[in-house]
Amino acid sequence: MNSIDSHLPFLIMSALTLGSALVVVRVRNIVHAGFWLLPCFLGVAGLYALLQAHFFVVVQVLIYVGAILVLMLFALMLTQDVMNPNKPQTNRMSLPIGLFCVVFAAGVAAILTGHQWMNSRDVILPANVQTRQLGQALIGEYALPFEIASVLLLAALVGAIVLAKSEKEPAPLPLPSLEALPDSKPE
């Protein structure tokens, strides 16, 4: 097997993830951006599968694709005027933020290439050991960040509901009754 064949699944999953993530940030319709997160999340699940992190594959599909994406789309659909053509759908800061992202990515790449990474062929733990270690870390060391993330998601949903209720159009004025109209009979 040549080197391109061994890297082909990684290249496909990376292209799926990065390509759909690029569409998410470039599409003008925010609801379509939410829908484009689906292939992005599935690409990340595919990358986990290539790393033989089976528990993370299941978590990625069930929680991110099944719950987080639905929650985000639900919050978007509850918010009125998301698709108002009179409101701008673009951000004027896209060029400075794009430059910042390029500089940031170059810095991260420099840091990551200087690190000595363990080759996955050296030690692959069985799936039950990986899952046990992850569960112990989530219950122990990472319990607080895990709970903070869940509270933030709940706050986002509550915020979307509050915005949806506060942006209602005012009730139309009642029409005057016939008795209140001035008499139109000729004298």
C-alpha positions as CSV (number, residue, x, y, z in Angstrom):
1,M,0.0,0.0,0.0
2,N,1.5,3.3,-1.0
3,S,1.5,6.4,1.3
4,I,-1.5,8.1,-0.4
5,D,-3.7,5.1,0.1
6,S,-2.9,5.0,3.8
7,H,-3.7,8.7,4.2
8,L,-6.7,8.8,1.9
9,P,-9.4,8.2,4.7
10,F,-7.8,11.0,6.8
11,L,-7.7,13.3,3.8
12,I,-11.4,12.6,3.0
13,M,-12.5,13.2,6.5
14,S,-10.4,16.4,6.8
15,A,-11.7,17.7,3.6
16,L,-15.3,17.0,4.7
17,T,-14.7,18.7,8.0
18,L,-12.8,21.7,6.8
19,G,-14.9,22.2,3.7
20,S,-18.2,22.2,5.5
21,A,-16.7,24.4,8.3
22,L,-15.7,26.9,5.6
23,V,-19.2,26.9,4.2
24,V,-20.6,27.4,7.7
25,V,-18.7,30.7,8.2
26,R,-19.1,31.9,4.6
27,V,-22.8,31.2,3.9
28,R,-25.1,34.3,4.2
29,N,-28.1,32.4,5.5
30,I,-27.6,31.6,9.2
31,V,-30.1,28.7,9.1
32,H,-28.2,27.1,6.2
33,A,-25.0,27.6,8.2
34,G,-26.6,25.6,11.0
35,F,-27.5,22.8,8.5
36,W,-23.9,22.8,7.2
37,L,-22.7,21.9,10.6
38,L,-24.0,18.4,10.1
39,P,-21.3,17.3,7.7
40,C,-18.7,19.1,9.8
41,F,-19.7,17.2,12.9
42,L,-19.8,13.9,10.9
43,G,-16.4,14.6,9.6
44,V,-15.1,15.1,13.1
45,A,-16.7,11.8,14.1
46,G,-14.9,10.2,11.1
47,L,-11.6,11.6,12.3
48,Y,-12.3,10.0,15.8
49,A,-13.0,6.7,14.0
50,L,-9.7,6.9,12.3
51,L,-8.0,7.4,15.6
52,Q,-9.9,4.3,16.9
53,A,-11.5,6.4,19.6
54,H,-14.8,4.5,19.4
55,F,-16.5,6.1,22.4
56,F,-15.8,9.6,20.9
57,V,-17.4,8.6,17.6
58,V,-20.6,7.6,19.4
59,V,-20.6,10.8,21.6
60,Q,-19.9,13.0,18.5
61,V,-22.8,11.5,16.6
62,L,-25.3,11.3,19.4
63,I,-24.6,14.5,21.3
64,Y,-23.3,16.9,18.7
65,V,-25.2,15.7,15.6
66,G,-28.3,14.6,17.5
67,A,-28.6,17.1,20.3
68,I,-26.4,20.2,19.9
69,L,-27.2,20.7,16.2
70,V,-31.0,20.3,16.9
71,L,-30.7,22.7,19.8
72,M,-28.9,25.3,17.7
73,L,-31.4,25.1,14.8
74,F,-34.3,25.2,17.4
75,A,-32.8,28.4,18.9
76,L,-32.3,29.9,15.4
77,M,-35.9,29.2,14.4
78,L,-37.3,30.6,17.6
79,T,-35.5,33.9,17.0
80,Q,-37.6,36.2,14.8
81,D,-36.1,38.3,12.0
82,V,-33.2,35.9,11.5
83,M,-33.9,36.0,7.8
84,N,-35.1,39.6,7.5
85,P,-33.8,40.9,4.2
86,N,-33.7,44.5,5.6
87,K,-31.1,43.5,8.1
88,P,-27.5,42.8,6.9
89,Q,-26.5,39.2,6.9
90,T,-22.8,39.9,6.7
91,N,-20.2,41.1,9.2
92,R,-18.1,44.1,8.4
93,M,-15.2,42.7,10.5
94,S,-14.7,39.6,8.3
95,L,-11.4,40.8,6.8
96,P,-9.7,41.7,10.1
97,I,-11.0,38.5,11.7
98,G,-9.8,36.5,8.7
99,L,-6.3,38.0,9.1
100,F,-6.4,37.2,12.8
101,C,-7.4,33.6,12.1
102,V,-4.5,33.2,9.6
103,V,-2.0,34.6,12.1
104,F,-3.5,32.4,14.9
105,A,-3.5,29.3,12.7
106,A,0.2,29.9,11.8
107,G,1.0,30.3,15.5
108,V,-0.8,27.1,16.4
109,A,0.9,25.2,13.6
110,A,4.3,26.4,14.7
111,I,3.6,25.2,18.3
112,L,2.1,21.9,17.1
113,T,4.9,21.1,14.7
114,G,7.5,21.7,17.5
115,H,5.9,19.1,19.8
116,Q,7.0,15.5,19.8
117,W,3.7,13.5,19.2
118,M,3.2,9.9,20.1
119,N,2.5,7.8,17.1
120,S,-0.9,6.0,17.4
121,R,0.8,2.7,16.2
122,D,2.9,2.7,19.4
123,V,0.2,2.2,22.0
124,I,-3.5,1.7,21.3
125,L,-5.6,1.1,24.4
126,P,-8.6,-1.2,24.2
127,A,-12.0,0.6,23.8
128,N,-13.1,-0.3,27.3
129,V,-10.0,1.2,28.9
130,Q,-10.4,4.4,26.9
131,T,-14.0,4.7,27.9
132,R,-13.2,4.1,31.6
133,Q,-10.4,6.7,31.6
134,L,-12.7,9.2,29.9
135,G,-15.5,8.6,32.4
136,Q,-13.2,9.0,35.3
137,A,-11.8,12.2,33.9
138,L,-15.3,13.6,33.2
139,I,-16.5,12.8,36.7
140,G,-13.3,13.9,38.4
141,E,-10.9,16.4,36.9
142,Y,-13.2,17.8,34.2
143,A,-16.6,17.8,36.0
144,L,-16.8,21.6,36.5
145,P,-16.0,22.5,32.8
146,F,-18.5,19.8,31.7
147,E,-21.3,21.3,33.8
148,I,-20.4,24.8,32.8
149,A,-20.8,23.8,29.1
150,S,-24.3,22.3,29.9
151,V,-25.3,25.5,31.7
152,L,-24.2,27.6,28.8
153,L,-26.2,25.5,26.4
154,L,-29.3,25.9,28.6
155,A,-28.7,29.7,28.8
156,A,-28.5,29.8,25.0
157,L,-31.9,28.1,24.7
158,V,-33.5,30.2,27.3
159,G,-32.0,33.4,25.7
160,A,-33.5,32.4,22.3
161,I,-36.9,31.9,23.8
162,V,-36.7,35.3,25.6
163,L,-35.7,36.9,22.3
164,A,-38.5,35.2,20.4
165,K,-41.0,36.5,22.9
166,S,-39.7,40.0,23.2
167,E,-39.5,40.6,19.4
168,K,-43.1,40.1,18.7
169,E,-44.8,42.7,16.6
170,P,-47.2,45.1,18.4
171,A,-50.8,44.2,18.3
172,P,-52.7,46.0,15.5
173,L,-54.9,48.8,16.6
174,P,-58.6,47.9,16.8
175,L,-60.8,49.2,14.0
176,P,-63.3,51.8,15.0
177,S,-66.9,50.6,15.2
178,L,-69.6,52.0,13.0
179,E,-71.2,53.9,15.8
180,A,-68.0,55.8,16.4
181,L,-67.9,57.1,12.8
182,P,-69.2,60.6,12.1
183,D,-72.6,60.7,10.6
184,S,-72.3,60.8,6.8
185,K,-75.9,61.6,6.0
186,P,-76.4,64.8,3.9
187,E,-78.2,67.6,5.6
